[in-house]
């Protein structure tokens, strides 16, 4: 990314913490967790598996949009709309006709398909057209139409690295000169498929999760959406935009170690981190803070920690903000990108809630409360199933 720095001129977010950038910042600043019992999603796991659930029904979310009469709109799309609206408003982008859209999701319309299949199993006739929003790409089209985005449209579904890849790919496209603006991010909603799937892997914690702690016992799922508006620094300066920060490095790798597990030595993560540093033309000692992938599973946190120790001789502060939101799957990279920009702008770093003791065998520790800290460059990791590993570096 040597041609021109890629500026972030707008961002929007919706998580279990709350809706909006400033409200999310207040929650982070005050060490407030969004993990709670599931009450909106109808599942047998209510009361037994906590999650980062947004406490709004689909009907309530629809009523705040132009989709109020269409009950088949996926929840991930409904969560995306206010986050995209906020990012566009903040950026002051003058013309969406010159904007490309990079949308990341893994759930897509599965939540609607689940309900339709339940109705079908109860003897209700369901026409095949009712499943028209099931595919991930349908969500991209719905949102592009909603906001009248006229540029290229991309759907990215690489598990938990999806929205980090959306941001990185958008930055690369801007640097190549093929587009003027990009909206990049992603969303995922809680649904029965993901909860039951992760539960079958026996990696869900029945208590609020404790990432990067020696007593960690699994992850909590979450839901949410986040988006960045990206453009070149030159374009942002010329139009007088407020620059929030920069995407200075990106790398995506795949070690193909296992369908769901990370390699013990963190090979894919190591290669992604090294690649992002090379792309940013930075040394490990330039990183002020690491926003770890940090899911809270035995395998992930050990693997990521091993990768970090392979890269950093002197470990900067490291934490997992999934302790606030739960693991929001495809949305996590973009949500944590917003958190990274907040860290840069407010010169503070956000903790691993409920952290108590460093992982046995690791030489570094996390921390459990918000800390004022000089921040210049942040490494933000997003590692997905199938070995798809991505690292982003954000700077002032």
N, C-alpha and C positions, 0 to 999 in steps of 0.2 A: 504494500500500500504506500509506495514511495511517491506517487504522482501528486497527490493532494490529500491532506487529512480529511477524514470523513467525520463531519460534524453531526451531532445529535441536536436537533432544534425543537423537538417536541416529544413528549412521552405521556402515556396514559396507562392506567392500571386499575384492576378490580380483583381483589383477593378476599380471603376470609377475614382479613384484618379490617377491611372496609373498601369503599369505592373512592378512587381518586388519589392522585400523587401526594397531596399535602396530608391527607388523612392517613395514608399508609406510612408516611414519614413520621407522623406523630406516634403511631403504634410502635414502629421500630425504635424511635427515640425513647419511648417509655417502657421498653421491654414487655410489650403486650402481646400475648399469644393469640392466634386465631384458631387454635386446635380446640375442638369441642365434640360433644356427642352428635351423631348424625340425626337430624330431625326432618329434613326436607326430602331426601331420597328415601323412597319406600324400599327398605331392604331388611332382611332378617338380622342384619348386623347392627341395627339400631341399638344403642345402649351397650354394645360390646366392643366396637371398633371406633375409636375417635378419628376425626378427620378435619381437614381445613375446609369446612363447608360454608358456602355463602348462604346466608339465611334469607333467601328470597325464592319464592316458588317460580316456576316457569311463567305462570300467568302474571305474576307481579312484574317479572322482567319484561314480558311481552308488552304489557300496558304502558311501559315507558318508551316503546319504539313504535314504528309504523307497522309492525307485524302483530298488532294486538289481536287480530282476528284469525291468525293462522296458528293452530295448535301444533303443527308439525315442524315448526322451526326448532332446530337443535339448540339445546341449552348453551353449548359452547359459542354459538353465533350470538345468542342473546347476551352473554357475558362480554363478548368482544365489542359490541356496539358502543357502550359508554367509554371503553378504554380507547377505541379508535377515535371517537369524537373528541376526547380530551387531548389526545396527541396532535390531532389536526389543529384544534383550537390553539394549543400552546405554541405550535410551530408558526402559525400565521401563513402557512403555505398558500400561495395565491391561486394555484391552478392545479386541480387533481387530474387534468388531462395529460399532464407530463409526469405523472406519478406511477411507479410500478408497485405491485403489492405482493409481498412475501408472507404467506399465511401458513402457520404450523399448527397441526393438530394430530392427535392419534385417535381420539374418540369419535370425531366427526359427528355423525347423526346416530350413533349407536343407542343413545338414550331413548330416542324416539322409536327406533326399531324394536327395542326391548318391549316397550309398551304395546306396540302393534302386535308383536308375537304373542304377548300375554293375552291380548284381546282375541287373537285368532285361536289360541288354545282353549279359550272359553266359548268357542263356537261362533264368534262374530266374523262375518265375511270381511276380509281385508283385500282391497284391490292392490295389485303390485305397484301401482303409481304412488301409493301411500309411502313407499320406501324411497322416494325420489331424493331425499336429502341424506340418505345413509352414507354415501361415499364422502370421503374427506374433501375432495375437490368441489363438491356441492356447496360446502360451507364457504369456500373461497369465492365462488360465484355469487352466492347470496350477499356476502359482504361487499364485493366489488359493485354489484348492482345497487345496493343500499346507499353507498357513498358516491356512486357514479365515478369510480376510479377507472380511468380510460387506458392506463398503461398496461404493461405485461402483467400477467397473473401467474403466480407460482404457488403450488401446494407442496409443503415439505412435511414428511412423516417419517422421521428417523428416531422414533421412540423419544427418550427423555432429552436428547440433544436437539430436538426439532427446531425450537425457536431460536436457540443459539446459532444453528445453521442458517436459519432465515436471516438473522441479523448479519452474519458473516458473509453470506452470499450476496446480500443487498449491498454491503460495503464494497465488495469486489466489483460488482456491476457498476456502481457509481464511479469507482476509480478507473474503470475501463472506458468511461464516457458514454455508455450505451443508454443511460437514463439520467434525468435531472434530479428527481426526488424518488424516495422509496419509503413506503410504510412497511415495517418488518416487525413481526412478533408472532404471537400465537395464543391459543386458548385450549383448555380441556375442561370438561365438566365431569363431576362424579357420576358414575353409572354402575349398575350391577355387574356388568361384564368386567370392569377393571377391579372392582373390590373383590369379587369372587376369584378372579384370576390371580391377583396378588396374594390373596388369602391362601389359595391352593399351593403357592410357592412357599408358604409359611414364613413370610418376611414382613408381616404387618404386626406392629406393636399394639397390644391391648391397652396401653397407657400412652399418654403424650410422649412423643419420641424424644430420644436423647442422642442426637447425632454426635459423632466424634468423641463419645464418652466410652470409657472402658466397660460400662454396664449397658451399653446400647443393646436394644432387643428388637430392632426392626423399624420400619418407616410408618408414618401416617400418610395416607393419600390426601390430596387437596384438590381444589379446583380454582380456576381463575383465568385471567387474561391480561396481557400487557403488550404494548406496541411502542416502537420508536419511529420518529420521522427522521430520516437520514438524507443528507445532501453533502456536497463537497464544501469545504471551508470557504473556498473562493465564492461559491454561489451564495452561501449564507451571509458572508460579509457584504457582498454586492447588494443584497436585498435588505440589509439591516436587521437580519434575524438575531434573536438571542441564542447564543450557542451554550448548551448545557454541558457539553463534554464531547469527547471524541472516541470513535472506535479506532484504536491504533494497531491492533493485532488480532489475527484469527487463524485458527488451524482446525482441520477436521481429519481424523484418522479412524482406522478400523483395524483392530487386532484380531477380529473374528475368533476370539477365544472360546466363547460359549454363547448359547442363546440368551441367557439371562444373567450369568455371573461374570464378574470382572476377573482378569488374570491376577494371580497373587502378587506379582511384582508391579502391577499397574502399567503394563507395557503400552497399551493404547493411550492411557491418560498421560504417561510420560512423553510419548511422541507428540500428542496434541499440545501439551504445555510448551515443549521445546519449539514446536512449529510456530506457535503464537508469539513466543519471544523473538524468534528469528524474523517473523513477519513484521513485528513492531520495531525491530532493530534495538532491542533492549537486552540487558543482562539480568539474570535472576535477582541481583541485589537492587535493581531499579524498582521492583514490585513492592508497594507499600502495604498491601493487604490482599489476602486470598479469600475470595468468596467460594468456598468449596462446594462441590456437588453434594457431598455430605448427606446421604439419604438416611443414615441411621442403621443400616443393615450391617451385620458382622462382616460380610464380604466386601461391600463397597467401601466402607470407611477405612478398613485395613489396606485395601488395594490402593485407594487414592492417596492415603498417607504414605505408603511405600513409594509411589510415584513422585510425590512432592519431595520426599527426602532424597530421591535420586537427582532432583533438579537443584534444590536449594541447600547450600552449605549453612547459611544462616536463615532460619525460617522466619518470614514476616508473620504478623498476626494472621490467624486463619480461623474461620468460623463457618457455620452452616445456617443460613436463614430459613431453611426448610423447617427449623424448629418453630418458626412463626406461622408459616402458611401450610405446612404439609407439603408432600411432593406432588406438584401440580403437573407432572408428566411433560407433555409437549410445551406447556406454557412456562415451565420452570426457568429456562434459559433467559426468556424475555423478562419475566418478573424479577429475576435476580440481576438483570441488566439495569432495570429501573432502580433497584436497591443500590447497585454499584454507583450509578450517577448521583443518587442522593448522598451516598457516602463521600463522593468527591466534592460535591457542592457544599456540604455542611461540615466537612473535615471531621468526620466521626465514623467509627466502625461498629457494626451491629453484631450482637453476640450469638452464640449457640445457647439458646435458652435451655435450662435444666442441665447444662454441662457441669460436671463435678470432678472427673478424674481422667487424665490422659490415657490413651490406649496403650496397653502393655506392649512393649516392643517398639513404640514410637518415642522419639526424643523430643517431640514438640507437644504443646498443650493448646487447647482452645481457651475461651473465656466466656463468662456467662452474664455480662451486663454491658450496656452501651458504653463506649469509651471514646473520648475525644482523642484524635490522632491525626498527625499530618499524613495526608493521602495525596499521592501524585499519580500513581498507576495502580490499577486493580486487575488482578487475574480472576476471571470468573469461569468456573468449570461446569460443564454439562455433559454427562456420560450416559449413554443409552444402552438398552438391551442390544444384543448382537455385536457388542464391541464398538459401537459407533460413538466416538469420543470427540468432543469439541471444546476448545478453549478460546475465550475472548479476552482481550485486554482493553480496558477503558482508561482514558487519561483526561487530564484537565485541558 
